[in-house]
Amino acid sequence: MPLTRKRILITGGAGFLGSHLGERLLHEGNDILCVDNYFTGRKDNISHLLGNKNFEAHRHDVTFPLYVEVDEIYNLACPASPIHYQFDPVQTTKTSVIGAINMLGLAKRVGARILQSSTSEVYGDPTVHPQTEDYRGNVNPLGPRACYDEGKRCAETLFFDYNRQHKVPIKVARIFNTYGPRMHPNDGRVVSNFIIQALQGEDITLYGDGSQTRAFCYVEDLVDGLIRLMATEPDFTGPINIGNPHELAVRELAERVIALTNSSSKIVHRALPQDDPVQRCPDITLARRVLGWEPSVKLDEGLRRTIAYFDTLLAAPSGGC
């Protein structure tokens, strides 16, 4: 057994990001405890890992305490797409806030280092562009997205208070739009929406005029950034932006998906959802300097891999959706 093997807990470990993170950390020789309540996580995402003796899956909701012995905690538990987090907004807030309290309490008890997967949504509909870590955001605390935005903001507060008051070693990553294989087919986000609609020859739904921008990071790059952040010196806490700094209009993304799938789909327009940000793009100067990190997978290559995944999923007997 390697002397450097760590016991690592990943909450939300059967989700899109969590399953890729667990796979990578497992292949690096660690013991992985995957915890998920399977609200948006899927057993199919981790089925190929279950035969590994160093991988364990446990059904658990982080709004309840968890008593385990671990060296590191990646706290990824929370539905991340508007369709899912608005389905039960009270539970979404509880997952972010009570879940953070429970995982921070666990980290305090066992002396574990803990990483919080925060989000670019803490910036709201930003008035500063691109967004730097010292920007405090423009968030509507009363809107339909607030359960997620404010829940994540409160979780960040808790992480820094536990660090100041209890000396818990924390890391806070602000994750920007991420895509890749194992995205939930019904998450309502633009990459999965566009790909599924294009593969099925349906109209591609564009909210607003499509001029709003996003910056899309491939999941393997994102996971690499999280692992590098966890390995930083104890005095570096973040928050730190992890995402792709190359901005793209949503309409251009739709056109690229149509081209890459050779689809006959047409673009149709719908009303822009309330509080949907007009611009979203990270400044990753800090990530480049501290982590030596920046994304390496080009958008077209990442889209091809993601399209291949959804093509296989849709061809499955259940249709994948």
C-alpha positions in Angstrom: 0.0 0.0 0.0 1.4 3.4 -0.9 2.6 5.4 2.1 0.9 8.5 0.6 -2.5 7.0 0.3 -5.1 9.3 1.7 -8.7 8.7 2.8 -10.8 11.2 0.9 -14.5 12.0 1.3 -16.3 13.4 -1.7 -19.9 14.6 -1.0 -21.9 14.7 -4.1 -19.5 12.0 -5.3 -22.0 10.4 -7.8 -22.7 13.7 -9.5 -21.1 15.0 -12.7 -18.1 16.7 -11.1 -17.9 14.3 -8.1 -17.6 11.2 -10.2 -14.8 12.6 -12.3 -13.0 13.8 -9.2 -13.4 10.5 -7.5 -12.1 8.6 -10.5 -9.0 10.8 -10.8 -8.2 10.6 -7.0 -8.8 6.9 -7.0 -6.4 6.4 -9.9 -3.8 8.4 -8.0 -3.8 5.7 -5.3 -6.2 7.1 -2.7 -9.1 5.6 -0.7 -12.3 7.2 -1.8 -15.6 7.5 0.1 -18.3 8.7 -2.2 -21.3 10.1 -0.4 -24.5 11.1 -2.3 -28.2 11.1 -1.8 -28.8 10.6 -5.5 -31.1 13.5 -6.0 -29.1 14.6 -9.0 -26.2 12.1 -8.7 -26.5 9.0 -10.7 -25.3 5.5 -9.9 -24.3 5.0 -13.6 -21.7 7.7 -13.1 -19.8 5.6 -10.6 -20.7 2.0 -11.6 -17.3 1.4 -13.2 -15.6 2.3 -9.9 -17.6 0.1 -7.6 -15.4 -3.0 -8.2 -12.3 -1.2 -6.9 -11.5 -2.2 -3.3 -10.4 1.4 -2.6 -13.7 2.9 -3.6 -16.8 3.0 -1.4 -20.2 4.5 -2.1 -22.6 5.5 0.7 -26.1 6.9 0.4 -26.3 9.9 2.7 -27.8 13.4 2.8 -25.3 16.0 4.0 -28.0 17.9 5.9 -27.5 15.1 8.5 -24.2 14.6 10.3 -21.7 12.0 9.1 -19.3 10.2 11.3 -16.3 8.9 9.4 -12.5 9.1 9.6 -10.9 10.9 6.6 -7.9 13.0 5.7 -9.5 15.3 3.1 -13.0 16.4 2.3 -14.3 17.7 -1.1 -17.7 19.2 -0.4 -19.5 19.1 -3.8 -23.0 18.2 -2.5 -25.7 20.5 -3.9 -27.8 20.5 -7.1 -26.2 23.0 -9.4 -28.6 23.6 -12.3 -31.6 25.9 -12.0 -34.1 23.2 -12.8 -32.8 21.0 -10.0 -32.1 23.6 -7.3 -35.4 25.4 -7.9 -37.4 22.2 -7.6 -37.0 22.3 -3.8 -35.4 25.7 -2.9 -35.6 25.2 0.8 -33.8 21.9 0.6 -31.2 23.6 -1.7 -30.5 26.2 0.9 -30.3 23.6 3.6 -27.9 21.5 1.6 -25.5 24.4 1.1 -25.7 25.8 4.7 -26.5 22.8 6.9 -24.3 20.6 4.7 -21.4 23.0 5.1 -21.9 23.1 8.9 -21.9 19.3 9.1 -18.8 18.8 6.8 -16.9 21.6 8.6 -17.8 20.0 11.9 -16.5 16.7 10.6 -13.3 18.4 9.4 -12.8 20.0 12.7 -13.3 16.7 14.6 -10.9 14.6 12.6 -8.4 17.4 11.6 -9.1 17.0 7.9 -8.4 19.6 5.2 -11.7 20.6 3.5 -12.5 22.1 0.0 -15.7 23.9 -0.7 -17.1 23.8 -4.3 -18.5 27.3 -4.4 -19.7 28.9 -7.6 -19.5 31.8 -9.9 -23.2 32.4 -9.0 -21.9 34.2 -5.8 -21.2 37.1 -8.2 -24.8 37.2 -9.4 -25.4 39.3 -12.5 -22.0 41.0 -12.3 -21.3 44.6 -12.8 -17.6 43.9 -13.0 -16.2 42.0 -16.0 -14.3 39.6 -16.0 -15.0 38.6 -12.4 -12.1 38.8 -9.9 -12.1 37.1 -6.5 -12.4 40.5 -4.6 -15.6 41.4 -6.4 -18.5 41.1 -3.9 -21.2 40.4 -6.4 -24.6 41.6 -7.5 -27.1 39.0 -6.2 -30.8 39.3 -5.7 -31.5 37.7 -2.3 -35.2 37.4 -3.0 -35.3 35.9 -6.5 -35.9 32.3 -7.6 -32.1 31.7 -7.9 -31.3 33.0 -4.4 -31.6 29.5 -2.8 -28.5 28.5 -4.7 -26.7 31.9 -4.9 -27.2 32.9 -1.3 -26.8 29.3 0.0 -23.3 29.2 -1.6 -22.5 32.7 -0.3 -23.4 31.7 3.3 -21.4 28.5 2.9 -18.3 30.5 2.1 -19.0 32.6 5.2 -19.1 29.5 7.3 -15.9 28.2 5.8 -14.0 31.3 6.6 -15.5 31.6 10.1 -14.5 28.0 10.9 -11.0 28.8 9.6 -10.7 31.9 11.8 -12.5 30.5 14.9 -11.5 26.9 14.9 -8.4 26.8 12.6 -10.0 24.4 10.2 -7.8 24.2 7.1 -10.1 25.3 4.2 -9.9 25.8 0.5 -12.7 27.6 -1.4 -13.0 27.2 -5.2 -15.5 29.3 -7.2 -16.4 27.1 -10.1 -17.5 28.6 -13.4 -19.5 26.8 -16.1 -18.2 23.3 -16.6 -19.2 20.6 -19.1 -18.3 17.1 -20.2 -19.4 13.5 -20.1 -21.8 12.5 -17.2 -23.6 15.8 -17.2 -27.2 15.1 -16.1 -29.3 14.8 -19.3 -32.2 16.8 -17.8 -30.2 19.5 -16.0 -31.5 22.3 -18.2 -28.0 23.8 -18.8 -27.1 25.1 -22.2 -24.4 22.5 -23.1 -26.5 19.4 -22.3 -29.7 21.1 -23.6 -28.2 22.1 -27.0 -26.5 18.7 -27.5 -29.5 16.6 -26.8 -31.8 18.8 -28.9 -29.3 18.7 -31.8 -28.9 15.0 -31.6 -32.6 14.5 -31.6 -33.2 17.0 -34.4 -35.3 19.2 -32.2 -35.4 23.0 -32.2 -32.6 24.4 -30.1 -34.0 26.7 -27.4 -32.1 29.9 -26.9 -33.2 32.2 -24.0 -33.1 35.9 -24.9 -31.3 36.9 -28.0 -28.3 34.6 -27.3 -25.9 37.5 -26.8 -25.4 36.7 -23.1 -21.9 35.2 -22.6 -20.5 32.2 -20.7 -17.1 30.6 -20.4 -17.0 26.8 -20.6 -14.4 24.7 -18.9 -14.0 21.0 -19.7 -14.5 18.8 -16.7 -11.0 17.2 -16.7 -9.4 20.7 -16.5 -11.8 21.6 -13.7 -10.9 18.5 -11.7 -7.2 19.2 -12.1 -7.7 22.7 -10.7 -9.6 21.4 -7.6 -6.8 18.9 -6.9 -4.1 21.5 -7.3 -6.1 23.8 -4.9 -6.4 21.1 -2.3 -2.6 20.6 -2.4 -1.7 24.3 -1.8 0.1 25.5 1.4 -2.1 25.7 4.5 -2.1 29.4 4.5 -3.7 29.7 1.1 -7.5 29.4 1.5 -8.9 31.1 -1.6 -11.5 31.9 -2.7 -10.1 31.2 -6.2 -11.8 31.2 -9.6 -11.6 27.9 -11.5 -12.9 28.2 -15.0 -12.2 29.0 -18.6 -11.4 32.7 -19.3 -12.4 32.5 -22.9 -15.8 34.1 -23.3 -18.4 32.9 -25.7 -21.9 34.1 -26.7 -24.5 31.4 -26.0 -25.8 31.8 -29.6 -22.3 30.9 -30.9 -22.3 27.8 -28.6 -25.6 26.7 -30.2 -24.2 27.2 -33.7 -21.1 25.2 -32.8 -23.1 22.3 -31.4 -25.3 22.2 -34.6 -22.2 22.1 -36.7 -20.4 19.4 -34.7 -23.5 17.2 -34.6 -24.3 17.8 -38.3 -27.8 18.5 -37.1 -30.8 20.0 -38.9 -32.0 21.7 -35.8 -33.2 25.3 -35.9 -32.6 27.9 -33.2 -35.8 29.3 -31.5 -36.0 32.0 -28.9 -37.6 32.1 -25.5 -37.8 34.7 -22.8 -34.7 35.2 -20.6 -35.2 33.7 -17.1 -35.3 36.1 -14.1 -31.9 37.1 -12.8 -30.1 35.2 -15.5 -26.6 36.9 -15.7 -25.8 38.7 -18.9 -22.1 38.1 -18.7 -20.1 35.5 -16.8 -16.4 35.0 -17.3 -13.6 34.4 -14.7 -10.4 36.3 -14.2 -8.0 33.4 -13.5 -4.9 35.4 -12.8 -4.8 34.0 -9.2 -5.2 30.4 -10.4 -2.4 30.8 -12.9 -0.1 32.3 -10.2 -0.9 30.1 -7.2 -1.9 26.8 -8.9 0.1 27.0 -12.1 -3.3 26.1 -13.7 -5.3 27.1 -16.7 -7.6 25.1 -19.0 -6.0 23.1 -21.8 -8.9 21.3 -23.5 -10.2 23.4 -26.5 -14.0 23.9 -26.7 -14.5 22.0 -29.9 -12.6 19.0 -28.6 -14.5 19.0 -25.3 -17.8 19.3 -27.1 -16.9 16.3 -29.4 -16.3 14.2 -26.3 -19.5 15.4 -24.7 -21.5 14.8 -27.8 -20.2 11.3 -28.1 -21.3 10.6 -24.5 -24.8 11.9 -25.0 -25.1 10.1 -28.4 -24.3 6.8 -26.6 -26.7 7.7 -23.7 -29.6 8.4 -26.1 -28.9 5.2 -28.0 -29.3 3.1 -24.8 -32.6 1.2 -24.4 -33.9 3.6 -21.8 -33.0 6.6 -24.0 -30.8 8.0 -21.2 -33.3 10.7 -20.3 
